Amino acid sequence: MRIGTFDLDQFYPETHLQTVTAATLLTVPALATGSFVAGVSALGLAWVARQSITAWKRDNCLLGSDLDAEDTREHAAVNTNNDVTARLRKATGNQDLTAIESRSAQYRLLSVANDDPAQIAKVLPRIASVLGVAPDALGWIPTAGRDLSIILAPLERAEWLPVPFNESALTQGKLIGYVGRDVLGNHVTYSRQDAPHMLISGTTRSGKTEAIRADLQSMRLSGLRPEIHIIDAKGTLCREQCATFTTDMGEGLATLQAIVERARERIREIVATGCDNWFQYRAKCPDVCPAPIMVYVDEYPQLRKQDKEAVETVVGELTRVHAASGVFVTLGIQKPKADTLPTEIRDMFDIRLAMRVPDSKASMVAIDEPGAEGLPGAGAFMFRNGGDSVVRGRGALIEGADKASGAEPASTA
């Protein structure tokens, strides 16, 4: 069975030129004499010549080679993991199974075409022994496409590939956040219009701060010139361009309270135009619509210690009501706990990004399921958008990016 895609590189431009020339030389005189049969025959000969010359240049053979598709059987053989293939066939009794290996940023990916994922799932512990990894470290995607399953074997940390921030995944004029890539190498993004608020959890060196930076960069590159406010107890985001920045939690609370007052004024203006929210207002009145307000609070428990009741009141109002005013909140937290993030607050954050957290209880608070406690750090994440399934991957790394692009002038509160 051929598996392949159209590949123009295999047509050799110089060969194409030769065969077109041959067709012209052979066909025009024949048709000029009125001999239709001779003309058709000449075209046929030119086509055969093109087939033969191209095949000879590409494969060192003259006949029997398809030109309309790239034959990947030889390529696949190079990437076949023979040890895993042999174990799969022996363990399942299915001699048609073949494991094709590729890589993503964190995993060896072993793709297996099959119509019965359950038979493979049963023998995964035996596959783990071939790969030299613990059975519980082996990942498994039973349905990665039509009749396709993927086994994921984690790479050693030294072999991990960086995930560069990819601006091409964003859309001008929209508040799209770039998170990174999933285990298969696909872009992971989200929209603030669909899910306005974000919770990012992760311990020291898990990649939480870099995730916040990636989101800041995403918002700046929206083309909407967001007004950014950062409240950061540790000061790790102090170099970010923003409208206000503070490490003082008293000032941080005052900043949030001032934003609430502005948001109340905004919503009155929005409703007066017959719109329900900031996105509708921007579509209807783009010339007068104010910029989106992006609020980033890293080390949220430190802010909450300032005045628990006041902080929860202001954060609650911003997240419950004022996404409609164009205010979007992102909280960063190292050790998520139910008493620090009560359900009524937590439920307002549809976008959940969990890096490594201390334990399974923290994982449940962070992303509503266990597993984040076992993440290896260095940007490894579990991501959930609303009620969608959890996606695993690695966060984007901003290196040499112009973080000031499109931002409001920096100041320190």
N, C-alpha and C positions, 0 to 999 in steps of 0.2 A: 504494500500500500504506500502510495506517495504521500508525504507530508511536506508541504512547502508553500512558499509564497512567490508571487511574481517578482523576478529579480532582473531588472534592466541591465545590471552590470555584466551579466553573462551573455549579452547580445553582441559585445564588442563593436563599438561604433564603426571601426575601420572595416569590419566584415560586412556590416550593414551597407556601407557605402559601396563596397565592391559588388554586392549582389544586386543593389538597385541599378548600378551602372550596367551590369550584365543584362539585367532584365530590359533596360532601355535599348541596348545595342541589339539584342536578339528580337525584341518584340516589334519595335517600330517598323523595321523594314518588312517584316512578315505581314503586318497589318496593312502596310502601304500597298502591298501587292494584292490585297483583297483576300488573302488566305487566312480565313478565321481559324481553321484547324491548326495551321502552322503557328499562328500567334499564341493560341492557347497552349500548344506544346512547348513553345519557347518559355512561356511563363512558368509552366510546370518544371522545366529544366532549371530555370533560375531559382525556383523555390527549393528544389533538391540540392542545388549547388550551395545555397545559403545554409541549409540544414547541415550539409556535410562539412563545409568550411568552419562553421561555428562550432560544431561538435568536435572537429579535429583540434581547433585551437583550445577548446575548453577541456576536453576529456581524452585527447589522444585517440579518438576513435571516429569513424566516419559515419556510421549509421546507428540508429536505435537509441537516440538520446532526445528526450523531450526538450523543447525550447520555450514552452509557455509556462513552466513552473520550475522553481528551484528544487532539485532532488536533494532532500536533506537526510536520506538514509545513511549516507556515509558520515555526515556531520553528527547525526544522532548516535551512530556507533561509537564515535570518539567520546561522546559525553555519557555513554551508558555506564552506570555503575555495575560492573559485572558481579561483584560480591553480593550486593543487595539483590540484584536480579536473580542470582542463583538461589539465595535464601528464600526469596518470595516464591519462586517456582516450587522449591522443595517443600516449603511449609504449607502452601495452599494447594499444591497439586495442579496448579494452573500454569501451563507452559507458555501461555501467551503474554504473561506479565513481564514488563521490562521497566526498569527504573532509569529514567533520564535525569542526570544531575545538572543543576545550575546553582547560582548563588544570588542571595540578596545581601543587604547590609549586615545582617546578623546570622543568617542561616544558610546551610546547604539545603537546597530544595530538590527533593527526589519525586519527580512527576511520574505517575503510573496510570496509563490508560486502562480503564476497567469498567465493567458494568455492575460490579458487586463490591462496594467499599467495605461491607461488613467482613468479607473474607480476609481483607488486608488488615483491618483493625484488630482482628483476633491474633495476628502474628506480629504485631508491632514490637512486643518485648524481644522477640527473636531478631528483629531488624535492628533494634537498639544495640544488641550485643555485637552485631557485625560492624556497626558504626562506631562502637566504643563509647557510647554515651549511656547514662542511666535511663531506664525506661520512662521515668516520670519527666525527664528533660526533653523527650521526643515530642514534637508537635505533630498535629494531624488535622488535615483539612479534607474531610471525606468527599465533599463536592466542590471542587474548585472550578468547575466548568462541566460541560456535557461529557459524561463518561471519563472524568479525570479526577484523580485524587492526588494529594501532595503530602509527602512526609517531610517534616522540618527537623533537621538536626542542627543544634546551635553550634556556631563557630566559636573557637577560642577568642577571648576578648582581643588578643593581639591581631586577629585576622579581621576584626570588624571594619567595615567600610564606612567612611563619613557620609552623611546625607546632607548635601548642600541645600541651602534655602533656594527654592525654585520659583522665581517670580512668574514664570510662564503659566503656573497653575492658578494664578489670580486673575481677576476680571476687573478692568477699570470701571469705576463708578459703582462698585459693589463692595460691601464689607465682608470680604472672604478671608478667612484665616487659614494660613498654611501651617500644618502640624509637622509633617514629615512624610515618610513612606511606610507602607505596611510591609509585612513579612514577604510579600510577593513582589515588592518594588513599586506598587501603585501609590500615587499621590494621595495623601490624606488631608482633606480640607473640610471646612464648614462655613456656613453663612450666618452672619449676625442677624440677618433679616428673619431667618427661620428659627434661630436659637440665639437670643441676644446676650446671654450671660454665661461666663465660663469659670469653672473651678479647676485649678491646677494643683495637684498634690504631689509631694515628693520630698524625701529626706535630703540631707546634704550630699552633694555630688551625684545626685540622681539625674540631673538635667532639668530641674524645674525652672531655674533662672533662665537658662537658654531657651526654654519653651516660651517663657514670657517675652523674651527678646524677639523670638520669631513672630509672636503674635503682634507685638508692637510694630515690627517691620511690615507685616501684612497690612495692618490698618493704615500705615503711612502710604503704602503703595497703592491704596485704593483710588487715589486721585481726589478724595473728598476732603482733604486737609483736616484731618481729625484734631480736635482739641484734647490733648492727652494730659491726664493728671495722675501722678505716681505717688503713692504712700508706701514707703519701704523702710521698715524698722532697721534692717541691717545696712541699708545704703548700697547694696550691690548693683542697683540700677541707676546709680547717680550720674552716669555718663550718657544716659538716654536723653535725647532731645524731647522736651515736653513743655507744656504751658506752666505747670507747677510741679515741684518735687519737694518732698519733705521726709525726714526720718523722725520727726517729732510727732508722736501720736495725738497730742492735743491739737496741733495744727492740722493733722490729718482729719480728725473728726470735724473740725471747723470747715475744712475744705468740702467734705461730704455734705455738711448741712447747707453750705452756700450753693452747692450744685442742686440740692433738692429744691431750694427756693427758685432757682433759675428754671428748673424742669417744670415747676408748677406754672410759671409764666408761659413757658413754651407750649404746654399742652392746651392752655386757654387760646393761644394764638392759632394752634393747629386746628382745634375744634371749630373756631370761628370761620375757618375757610371751608368747612364741610368735610374735613379729612379726619380719619380715625387715628393716624399715627404719623410718625416722622417720615417714613418711607413714602407714604401717600402724599404728604405735604411736599416733599422734595420733588416728586414726579409732577405735581400740579403747579408748584411755585418755586422752581429751581433757583431763580434769581434772588429770592429773599429767604429761602430756607437756611437756617443756621447750620454750622458744621456739626457733625456727630461728636458727642462728648464720650471719651473713652477713659474709664476709671480703672486703675490697676492698684490693688492693695496686696503687697507681698507681706508675708508673716501676719496674716489676718488676726490670729489670737493675740498678738501684741496690741493691735488696735482695740480689740474687744476688751482688753484689760483696762483701757483708759476709762471706759464707762460702758459696761455691758449693755444696759438698757438703752442708752442713747445710740450706741453703735448699731445694735440690732434693729432699732426703730428706723434709723436712717438707711441702713442697707436693705431692710425689708421694703421700705417705700420705693427706693430706687429700682430694685429688682422686680417688684410686683407691678408697679405702675409706670415707671418712667422710661422703659424701653420705648414706649409710645412717644415719649418726648425726645427720643434720639440719644438716650444715655445708656451706655453699655458697660457692665461691670465685670471685672475679672479678679477673682480672689486666688492668692497663692498661700498654701499651707503645708507645713512640713509633716505634722502628725495629726491627720484628721481624726477627730473624736466626735461622737454623737452629742456630747454636751457643749462642745465648742461650735459645732455646726448643727443646730437643731433642725429637725425635718422641715419645718416651715420655711427656713432659710435655704436649706440644701435643695429643696425641690424647685427653687427658682432658677437653678443652674442646670440648664439642659445639656450644655457642653461639659463633659467630664474628661479630663486628661490626667491619668494617674501614672506617675513614674514609680520608682521603688518606694514603698511605704513600710513602716516598722512591722506590721503584723496583719493577719487576715481581717481583724476587726477594723483596722484603719482602711483596708482595701474595700470593705463593705461600705464604709462611709464615703470613701473617695469615688467609687465607681459602681456601687451596688452589687458587687460580686467579689469573691476572693480571687487571689492570683497576683495582685500587684506587689504583695510582700515578697514574692519570689523573683521579681524582675532583677536583672543583673546590674542595673544602673547604667550610667553613661548614655542616657537618652532613650533607653528602652521604655516603651510606654504601652499602656492599655487605654483605648480611646472609645468613648461612647457619645453618640449624638442622639439625644432624646431617648426614644424607645428602641433605637436600632441595636443590633448585636455589637458586642465589644470587638474592636479591631486592635490587633497588636502590631507594633512596628518600632521604628527608631525616629526620634525627633530630629528636626532640621537644625543644622549648625550654621550660624551666620558668621562668615569669615571674610573680612575685608569689605563687608557691605556698607553702603552709605546709609547709616541708620537715621540720619537727619532728613532723608528725602521726604519732602511733603509734610514735614512736621511744623507745628507752631514754634515760635522762638522759645528757647529754654529760659526758665527762671526758677528760683528756689523759694519755696514758700517759707 
